[in-house]
Amino acid sequence: PRTKYGLSETWQTNFLSPFLITELIAKLRENAGPGVLNCPLRVVQVSSGREDESNLDRDILSSVLKGSVSPNEYADSKRALLLWTSVRAQSLAFKGSVFVHAANPGRVDTRLGLYWVHPWAFWLSKPVRALAYATLSEGALNVAAPGLHQQAAGKFGHYSGGEKMLEDLVIWRMPDKQLAVHLVRWATSATALEARSGGRPLSETGRPLSLTDLA
């Protein structure tokens, strides 16, 4: 389903919301003075192993902005999260002292399975899922772990799976830099980031209002 902003809930939940919140916090910290910058902020974004199923490109981003549902929007939105982190982590750390990382919680037994199987099958399969998947608490700890390390506020752009580092996103995603830069511009427009950071009022559809609109 789509929200009143014309974008799917999956894209807003998995990528645009973390993007907007993190970027807004970073902008506030940039203007807050050295007292705030001396207290580094650690941010861990929740990724997924399914991001490698994504074929994200500019055409998919364009169609998403028009309200279309991409064929594999869950994987696409999770890959977008990693690409954004790869290209923005360094700037966010240096300018706003916001150290952004990403974590894969692993295979977790959530209620998302109800979207793909009949409810009775979901509940009957619980004993099998208990053996094959991590619990919600274990998944949450896998996400929190990278941010609890002391070096999390001295490095940026690391992609982890629990205690294990999987990638240095800034380096390993360098081949995707052009798409990542385009993605940041796309998300900046989709979320009206500049207007929001400047305190401008927005319409119900998320469009920045001008003085003429407010008259």
N, C-alpha and C positions, 0 to 999 in steps of 0.2 A: 504493500500500500504506500501511497504518497502522502506527504504532509501538506499543510497549507502553503509551504514554500515551494511546492512542486517537485521536491526531491524525495527519493525513496527513504523509508525509515532506516533501511540497512546502511545506506551511505551516510545518513546523518548520525546514526549511532556509532558506527565503526570508524569513521574518519572525520567528517566535518565538525562534529562536536569536540572531539579531542584537539583537533587543529585550532578551532576558534578559541577555546578556553586557554590552551597553552600559549598561543600567540598574544592574546589579550593580557594575560598575566605577565608575559615577558615585556610587553610594551609598558605596562604600569611600573614594572621594576626598573626599566631603563631610565625612567623619569623620576624615580624616587630618591636618588642620591646614594652616596657611598655606604651609608648605614645599612640599607637594604641589600646592596650588592655584596656586602661582606658576609651575608648570610645566604649561602647558595641553596637553591631549591632543586630537589631531585624529582624528576617526573619519569614514570615508567608507563609506556603505552602497551596496551594488551594486543598482541598480534596473534597469528594463527599459523600452524604448519600448512594450512591449505592455501596460503598466499602463493605458493609455487604453482598452483593450478591456474593462476591469473594470466590473461592475455591483454592486460591493460594497455591502452594506447590513447592517442589524442581523440580518435573517433569515438571511442567508448565514453571518454569524459564529456565530449560534446553532446552525445545522446543522453547521458545522465542529466546534464544541465537542462535539457529540453523536457525532462520528465519521463524518459524511457527507462525501462528496467534492463540492465545489462544481463547477458546470458549467465554470468557467474559473478553476480554483484557482491556476494560475501567475500570470495577470494580477491576480487578486484579492489574492494574497499580496504581489505587488510593489507594488500600490497601497497596501496596508496599510502597507508600509514607508515610503512617502512621507507618508502621513497621520500616522503616529506621529512622524516627524521634524518635520513641520510644527507639531505641537502641543506637542512636548516639547523641541525644540532650544534654545529660549531658557532654560528652567529648567535644563537640563543644563549649559549654558554658565555661567550665573550661579552655580549652587550647587556644581557639581563641576568647573568649568573644563574641561568636555568639550564640544568644538565638533564637532557632528554635521552632516555634509553627506551628499548622495546623488549618485551618478553613474551615467549611462547609458553602458555600454561600447560601445554601437552593435551592429551586426550582426557577430557574431564566429563564426568557424568552430569550433564545439565538437562533441563527440561526442554532444550531446543529439539531433542529427538521427537517431541510431540508434533513438530511441524512436518516430519517425514514419514512417520508410521502411525498406524491406528492406535488410539489411547490404550486399548486392552493389550496390544502387542508390546507397547512401551513398558507397561507395568509388569507384564509377565517376564520380560527380559531383564528385570532388575538384578537377579542373582548373577547373570552372565556379565552384565555391565559392571557390577561390583568387582569382578575379577579383571576385567579388561581396561577399565577406566579409573582415573584418579577421582577422589572425592572433591567437592567444591572447596573445602578447606585446603586440600593439597594443591589444587589449582591456584587458589589465591596466594598461597605461600610461594609458589613458583614465580608468580608475577612480582610479589613484593621483594623477593630475595635480592635481585640486582640493585634495587634502590637502597637496600640496607647496608651494602658494603661501603666501607669508608672511601674507597677510590671512586665511588659513584659520583661524588661531587668534585672529582678532579679530572675525570674523563667524560666523554660524551659519545652518543651514537652507537652504543653497544647493543647488540641483539643477543639475548640470552634465553636459555631453556633451563629454568631453575638455577642451579649453581654453575652451569656450564655455559661459557660464552660461545655463541654460534657464529657470529659475524661482527666485524667492525664495519658498520653500515656505511660510514663515510668513505671508506676505501673500497669495500667489496661491491658497493652499488654504483661506483663511479661510471661504469659503462652506461648506466641508465640516467645520467645526470641531466641530459636535455629534457627527457620526459619528466624528471623530478622537478626541474625548474618550471616547466609548463604547468605541472600539477599545482605548484604553490600559487602561481598566478590565477589558475582556475579556481582554487579553493578560496583565495582572497576575494575574488569577485563573487563567488557563490554564497559566501558568508557575510558579505558586506563588511569585511574586516576593518577597512580604513574608516568607514563611517562610524562603526561601533566604537573603535578605539578613540575617535575624536568626540564621542558623546552625542553624535547626531541622532535624532529620533528616526525610527523606521516605521514603515507602513506594516499592515498585518501580513503582507506577503514578503516582508524582509527588504523592501526597496527603501533606500535612504530618502527621506523627505527633504525637499528644498524649502526655502523661505516662502516661495509662492504657494507650495502645498499647505503650509501652516497658516497662511494669511486668511 
